[in-house]
């Protein structure tokens, strides 16, 4: 994984659903666990959500919060 993909994933806005408009890094862990169980969407967004799931379950969220853009 390259740094650019990580930055884009952290700052990607959720395009649909209950948490539409939130940055992916700000999604609640239970929501990402649900996606993990049901299956992530196809394509880049699915890859980004899978990455956010790994970040959350491994406790890395606070380390990456400074990289969020307004």
Long-range contacts (C-beta under 8 A, 24 or more apart in sequence): 1-51, 5-51, 6-51, 6-64, 6-67, 7-67, 8-48, 9-47, 9-48, 9-51, 9-52, 10-52, 10-64, 10-67, 10-68, 11-67, 11-68, 11-69, 12-45, 12-48, 15-45, 23-68, 24-48, 24-49, 24-52, 25-52, 25-55, 25-61, 25-64, 25-65, 25-68, 26-68, 27-52, 29-56, 29-57, 32-56, 32-57, 33-57
